[in-house]
């Protein structure tokens, strides 16, 4: 399939070959000090304003221009701009190293020229996060955090304290595709959302696509969070780490062979359980409560045209009560990638990806002994190609075959236990896709990124597959053998995003994309938890479909020092999944009988003002939005606000570099409370005060607001080592964010009822971390 | 799997040592005056009762206006029909009726110019073996106790159970409902504890308390009714489900249920 696709595309390219002789310049852009490839660095020809590109995920760029003599400009945020004179009389390869400004040991206020990439690029709804900014945004308990920083962007909302998910443009938490070096991460947080699984020491680059997803991404409705790990320093060995109040981390990196290959290993562990040992309560004293994770990566460049990358992640959360109960869960991913540059125009990456998510729940009580397990295993093959066609077309095309194995639940127990051994049938499915997209510079004003993704889903036996009647009883059952297709779905997903540049500082953009999703998270609680269950599309569950249109105005001010954007979007969601009342989801063979299907819609306005450069930088993001669901079985079939609906969402982030040693940061957020269902009456049944309800999610929790501050003190400069202190205070003014509101019989006034608000982190929480590097 | 939920809830509270609760005022809607039917038919001869009332707003006291002047009957599949007589405060009773295992009973209530019907099957009784008490493994410094119920679940049939616990003659304000999805045919022990957490309802069980447990064997729709209410109780960390009126077996839909169930009781004094 890959081969025929290549042939089709190459013949298309040949047909449209050009009269004028063109040459191609290509190469890899790297960090001078560490040899890390730079993703998204901008490369342009000074003499031809339309000739520009940016490096791909492996730092590769390719530009084709007519025969001539040119000035090549290479820029990357936080790095010195490099200019090179090039004589282009034949195709040539040019690798460039940029030096980071932080290595220059001075506060650079206007070292390089800010560019207007955001104006020219056809992409919209995309945020690329700068790791140095992430490192300065204060977060709870001092652990810098990619996911927490992502939720400060307009259109991205946090699920709230103690919730593992985040929501993009009204999408549910499971509608985000979270990739770590191309591998799917099913549970992106540790300890119920207090920390993300991404150790920012090990991360090179983070991008989030909220809309207008390029065709190379698929499989989820709402967003793509693409996280890439550092390759490792291929010049020198370095060790860096941090000691914090509740967690510590360490990273080691260095060359395998200087300038050719490198490795990086980064690990972290929390030790909150140490505090539990101080408790008087004997059960708490023996409890475990921690997580750890390890990121590792190695790469080797055989020559200029061939490179191999190996990367892996392993993380686990462990919770347990002494001799009573234990649970653990975690992700493991592994990626093998092979980069091959066929010629200056054609770049190829072949990936083999493994991903696993599992959880275990164990009870050690003699008469209630059991062990429940659940897991997902993915094996994924991807072939991605990139072809530069002249200065105006850049093609991407590829194929993807992903095999899922889902073991929804197994329970084992000993003979004295109250529990039986139960095994729910495993499910097997293939997600396949082929895509092509073209980044076309139509003229000096108009750039169009258009593409098509064909996605197929195939549910395979062996197993027994049932259909259900309205009451949830089995209507029919059939048994399939191991090579039999139970159900298949094919979907065509058009993708388009375009930019019309009015002038150097203004552009108008438009995008449309269709996304489909064949793996679904079932949760019957208002917050997601690690034990939530994944199911695939099936004879009962249809693929979820989302169509999104968005348009926006992008404006730069003050020589591109300020970036402003205003985007509006509208999203239609089909085949959304909800559960019936009283649904039993755990270890249930007939879990699909517990589901009900509906649709949704989400729309909003996002305003974003960003200052990327200077001693003082940061951003202000504001979102006005509405997200609604419609299920015939819920709320009398009327639209109701989704749990993740937030009318207003404001975030302000400021970072101030006082001098070489001190920098300060602050984050303020304001959010409309989540949509909740509150009682509209009460009655008594079974001797219990029981509440009656009218409309679904008809009420709002009180709004959230919070101010966090942080400061970093860089240690004095030493030849051999470097150290710094990070201080932060979470929730500076101790605002009570409601975590949950419950209703009960009053404890003080007999024969009445009361509402009780629970909040967590309602007091300022200080933290301090010592970081080192040598 | 309620056990799991409560463990996780407990651990989360541990983790967030700074969690705190307070009573707040909320401006809640007022959708009241709906008919509430609570019909119970047990296997023990004695007055069987159907209670009719109306729901009230959240902010008023827990006094529910009775519905009077209604006609209430219960019939079995053999066509025997029992008329209930109206007593005080919306309670309609019949004497000398004991439900038979395996019979389908249909309740008909005519009130507000409408007739409501519901059917329920009386399941076979499973013997409540014994009750014991032990120390609660949570919050050991409080020296709380847990009551354990024991019974042998019959193999090969679906069984559903509801327990009602009384501590010193005061009903625990929790729903305890279980099925045999995970323990069909096993000798089952289930821990019942009072929720005395900061947003819970009760005070806990301690040595010296007299505890009575009623075990009901209920049919599947009634299990779903109570299970839905039980899921909604857990609104703390770890997540509760979005609350709604539980699915009733009464048509047309109104608040409440009609349950034909077996009943048996045991009492113990909690030892130290």
Boltz contact constraints between the chains, C-beta under 6 A:
constraints:
  - contact:
      token1: [A, 162]
      token2: [B, 237]
      max_distance: 6.0
  - contact:
      token1: [A, 280]
      token2: [B, 141]
      max_distance: 6.0
  - contact:
      token1: [A, 281]
      token2: [B, 140]
      max_distance: 6.0
  - contact:
      token1: [A, 281]
      token2: [B, 141]
      max_distance: 6.0
  - contact:
      token1: [A, 282]
      token2: [B, 140]
      max_distance: 6.0
  - contact:
      token1: [A, 283]
      token2: [B, 137]
      max_distance: 6.0
  - contact:
      token1: [A, 283]
      token2: [B, 140]
      max_distance: 6.0
  - contact:
      token1: [A, 319]
      token2: [B, 11]
      max_distance: 6.0
  - contact:
      token1: [A, 324]
      token2: [B, 137]
      max_distance: 6.0
  - contact:
      token1: [A, 325]
      token2: [B, 7]
      max_distance: 6.0
  - contact:
      token1: [A, 361]
      token2: [B, 4]
      max_distance: 6.0
  - contact:
      token1: [A, 367]
      token2: [B, 189]
      max_distance: 6.0
  - contact:
      token1: [A, 418]
      token2: [B, 183]
      max_distance: 6.0
  - contact:
      token1: [A, 418]
      token2: [B, 186]
      max_distance: 6.0
  - contact:
      token1: [A, 418]
      token2: [B, 188]
      max_distance: 6.0
  - contact:
      token1: [A, 418]
      token2: [B, 189]
      max_distance: 6.0
  - contact:
      token1: [A, 419]
      token2: [B, 182]
      max_distance: 6.0
  - contact:
      token1: [A, 419]
      token2: [B, 183]
      max_distance: 6.0
  - contact:
      token1: [A, 420]
      token2: [B, 183]
      max_distance: 6.0
  - contact:
      token1: [A, 524]
      token2: [B, 241]
      max_distance: 6.0
  - contact:
      token1: [A, 525]
      token2: [B, 239]
      max_distance: 6.0
  - contact:
      token1: [A, 525]
      token2: [B, 241]
      max_distance: 6.0
  - contact:
      token1: [A, 526]
      token2: [B, 239]
      max_distance: 6.0
  - contact:
      token1: [A, 526]
      token2: [B, 242]
      max_distance: 6.0
  - contact:
      token1: [A, 527]
      token2: [B, 239]
      max_distance: 6.0
  - contact:
      token1: [A, 529]
      token2: [B, 239]
      max_distance: 6.0
  - contact:
      token1: [A, 581]
      token2: [B, 228]
      max_distance: 6.0
  - contact:
      token1: [A, 581]
      token2: [B, 244]
      max_distance: 6.0
  - contact:
      token1: [A, 581]
      token2: [B, 247]
      max_distance: 6.0
  - contact:
      token1: [A, 582]
      token2: [B, 224]
      max_distance: 6.0
  - contact:
      token1: [A, 582]
      token2: [B, 227]
      max_distance: 6.0
  - contact:
      token1: [A, 582]
      token2: [B, 228]
      max_distance: 6.0
  - contact:
      token1: [A, 586]
      token2: [B, 1]
      max_distance: 6.0
  - contact:
      token1: [A, 677]
      token2: [B, 242]
      max_distance: 6.0
  - contact:
      token1: [A, 677]
      token2: [B, 243]
      max_distance: 6.0
  - contact:
      token1: [A, 678]
      token2: [B, 28]
      max_distance: 6.0
  - contact:
      token1: [A, 679]
      token2: [B, 58]
      max_distance: 6.0
  - contact:
      token1: [A, 680]
      token2: [B, 29]
      max_distance: 6.0
  - contact:
      token1: [A, 680]
      token2: [B, 31]
      max_distance: 6.0
  - contact:
      token1: [A, 681]
      token2: [B, 31]
      max_distance: 6.0
  - contact:
      token1: [A, 681]
      token2: [B, 32]
      max_distance: 6.0
  - contact:
      token1: [A, 681]
      token2: [B, 55]
      max_distance: 6.0
  - contact:
      token1: [A, 681]
      token2: [B, 57]
      max_distance: 6.0
  - contact:
      token1: [A, 682]
      token2: [B, 58]
      max_distance: 6.0
  - contact:
      token1: [A, 683]
      token2: [B, 36]
      max_distance: 6.0
  - contact:
      token1: [A, 683]
      token2: [B, 55]
      max_distance: 6.0
  - contact:
      token1: [A, 683]
      token2: [B, 64]
      max_distance: 6.0
  - contact:
      token1: [A, 683]
      token2: [B, 255]
      max_distance: 6.0
  - contact:
      token1: [A, 684]
      token2: [B, 64]
      max_distance: 6.0
  - contact:
      token1: [A, 685]
      token2: [B, 38]
      max_distance: 6.0
  - contact:
      token1: [A, 685]
      token2: [B, 256]
      max_distance: 6.0
  - contact:
      token1: [A, 687]
      token2: [B, 171]
      max_distance: 6.0
  - contact:
      token1: [A, 688]
      token2: [B, 173]
      max_distance: 6.0
  - contact:
      token1: [A, 689]
      token2: [B, 62]
      max_distance: 6.0
  - contact:
      token1: [A, 692]
      token2: [B, 55]
      max_distance: 6.0
  - contact:
      token1: [A, 692]
      token2: [B, 245]
      max_distance: 6.0
  - contact:
      token1: [A, 692]
      token2: [B, 255]
      max_distance: 6.0
  - contact:
      token1: [A, 693]
      token2: [B, 243]
      max_distance: 6.0
  - contact:
      token1: [A, 693]
      token2: [B, 244]
      max_distance: 6.0
  - contact:
      token1: [A, 693]
      token2: [B, 245]
      max_distance: 6.0
  - contact:
      token1: [A, 694]
      token2: [B, 31]
      max_distance: 6.0
  - contact:
      token1: [A, 740]
      token2: [B, 235]
      max_distance: 6.0
  - contact:
      token1: [A, 740]
      token2: [B, 236]
      max_distance: 6.0
  - contact:
      token1: [A, 742]
      token2: [B, 199]
      max_distance: 6.0
  - contact:
      token1: [A, 742]
      token2: [B, 235]
      max_distance: 6.0
  - contact:
      token1: [A, 744]
      token2: [B, 201]
      max_distance: 6.0
  - contact:
      token1: [A, 745]
      token2: [B, 201]
      max_distance: 6.0
  - contact:
      token1: [A, 751]
      token2: [B, 61]
      max_distance: 6.0
  - contact:
      token1: [A, 751]
      token2: [B, 62]
      max_distance: 6.0
  - contact:
      token1: [A, 752]
      token2: [B, 61]
      max_distance: 6.0
  - contact:
      token1: [A, 753]
      token2: [B, 58]
      max_distance: 6.0
  - contact:
      token1: [A, 754]
      token2: [B, 23]
      max_distance: 6.0
  - contact:
      token1: [A, 755]
      token2: [B, 24]
      max_distance: 6.0
  - contact:
      token1: [A, 755]
      token2: [B, 26]
      max_distance: 6.0
  - contact:
      token1: [A, 756]
      token2: [B, 21]
      max_distance: 6.0
  - contact:
      token1: [A, 756]
      token2: [B, 23]
      max_distance: 6.0
  - contact:
      token1: [A, 756]
      token2: [B, 199]
      max_distance: 6.0
  - contact:
      token1: [A, 757]
      token2: [B, 22]
      max_distance: 6.0
  - contact:
      token1: [A, 757]
      token2: [B, 24]
      max_distance: 6.0
  - contact:
      token1: [A, 758]
      token2: [B, 21]
      max_distance: 6.0
  - contact:
      token1: [A, 758]
      token2: [B, 199]
      max_distance: 6.0
  - contact:
      token1: [A, 760]
      token2: [B, 16]
      max_distance: 6.0
  - contact:
      token1: [A, 760]
      token2: [B, 19]
      max_distance: 6.0
  - contact:
      token1: [A, 762]
      token2: [B, 20]
      max_distance: 6.0
  - contact:
      token1: [A, 763]
      token2: [B, 18]
      max_distance: 6.0
